[in-house]
Amino acid sequence: MAKRPNFLVFGKPNIGPEEIAEVVATLASGWIGTGPKVEKFESMFKKYANSRYALAVNSATAGLHLALKAVGIEQGDEVITTPLTFCSTANVIIHCGGTPVFADVDKDTWNIDPDEITKKITPRTKAIIPVHLHGRPCNMRAILKIARKHNLFVIEDAAHAIETVYHGKKVGSIADITVFSFYATKNITTAEGGMVTTNNKKWADMIKVMRLHGLSHDAYKRYSVKTFKHYQAMLPGYKYNMTDLQAAMGIQQLKKISSFAKTRKKHWLRYNDAFKDMPELILPAKDEEDTTHARHLYAILTVPEKLDIDRDRFVEELIGLNIGTGIHFFPVHLHPYYQTAFGYKRGDFPNAEFIGDRILSLPLGANLTKTDINDVIEAVRFIVNRHRK
Ligand SMILES: *Cc1c(COP(=O)(O)O)cnc(C)c1O
């Protein structure tokens, strides 16, 4: 087959002249730190997410850390999450002195299985962090029911789920606290950045203080007011604030969110259609009724019984054909630190391992053309045909 002339970069951001103009205007404005652009981005975002509060931070990881601090996670507490996620979902639990406890995923949806959560609850369990993997909503009805019964906080890792809607409710308005990511590869980006949403004033106030050194007021207000005032550390806070340069990008990206989503959905359906008759691949599950999938990542599983190569070799062959891919994810419990510190081993979470061994993500960005998607389809078909057992 004819190889693409250039490498198709996986997860390339979609930046237009509007983002560039807003960033340049911010640079020229004389204020590049946390200020009016951040405030504007937050107010746009809380409307979008349908939440009472939206607090910008410098990453989703920082946001998850602050969310856990806000609900009071501390030494000795256990927090239940999925092993099939990015390591930072679990790392932040450790940052609070807590213990990450994994609950296996559902084999079809690849999301945390509520029955597995129930099995992991102990008197020390304080919170659950569901991750809406690839943009598919978790079974929030079951998760919220478990949380109410056992008095647990629910903090959503919505790094993939900015556009996700669950039975009429926007992700960001369902759980106690929700955290979004604007990392470079995410559905919208600020290069680095995140947003925390909640309807709880106490948590919103705490996060506001903790994200900027624990000071009683934020920097913009400190330096722009004309009257002198002391600003004091209320807590030993963190340096997790977003800058106006980042917010300038976010403001323009958020305006484009539905057009990006439309394009990614088209690509998604094209992949589904192209691969539907290939028993060598397992495709993403159908969408649950009355939900909107954010279509952040299109991942397939390779079926080792039907191919003479494994997933890693499949990825290498795709790269050889100039197609970039990603693995989302290598299960967290199998990372060296987690094996050493917590004694986790292969066999502990069979479904997450089954998926983690077979999964690979295909390019899905809104800046990809129909030709790009066709190149990916051709490459996948070529590899499958060549390696069919
Ligand atoms: C990207 C990602 C994060 C971390 O986001 P940052 O903004 O890079 O900190 C957390 N969880 C999941 C599932 C992610 O994909």
The ligand as an SDF file (V2000), in Angstrom:
LIG
                    3D

 15 15  0  0  0  0  0  0  0  0999 V2000
   -4.7540   13.9660   30.7350 C   0  0  0  0  0  0  0  0  0  0  0  0
   -5.3410   13.2350   31.8910 C   0  0  0  0  0  0  0  0  0  0  0  0
   -5.1790   13.6760   33.2020 C   0  0  0  0  0  0  0  0  0  0  0  0
   -4.2220   14.7720   33.5750 C   0  0  0  0  0  0  0  0  0  0  0  0
   -4.4930   15.9650   32.9710 O   0  0  0  0  0  0  0  0  0  0  0  0
   -3.3960   17.1510   33.0970 P   0  0  0  0  0  0  0  0  0  0  0  0
   -4.1680   18.3690   32.7110 O   0  0  0  0  0  0  0  0  0  0  0  0
   -2.3150   16.8110   32.1170 O   0  0  0  0  0  0  0  0  0  0  0  0
   -2.9170   17.1830   34.4760 O   0  0  0  0  0  0  0  0  0  0  0  0
   -5.8550   13.0380   34.2150 C   0  0  0  0  0  0  0  0  0  0  0  0
   -6.6480   11.9880   33.9630 N   0  0  0  0  0  0  0  0  0  0  0  0
   -6.8130   11.5020   32.7160 C   0  0  0  0  0  0  0  0  0  0  0  0
   -7.7240   10.3450   32.5020 C   0  0  0  0  0  0  0  0  0  0  0  0
   -6.1450   12.0900   31.6470 C   0  0  0  0  0  0  0  0  0  0  0  0
   -6.2710   11.5910   30.4150 O   0  0  0  0  0  0  0  0  0  0  0  0
  1  2  1  0
  2  3  1  0
  2 14  2  0
  3  4  1  0
  3 10  2  0
  4  5  1  0
  5  6  1  0
  6  7  2  0
  6  8  1  0
  6  9  1  0
 10 11  1  0
 11 12  2  0
 12 13  1  0
 12 14  1  0
 14 15  1  0
M  END
$$$$
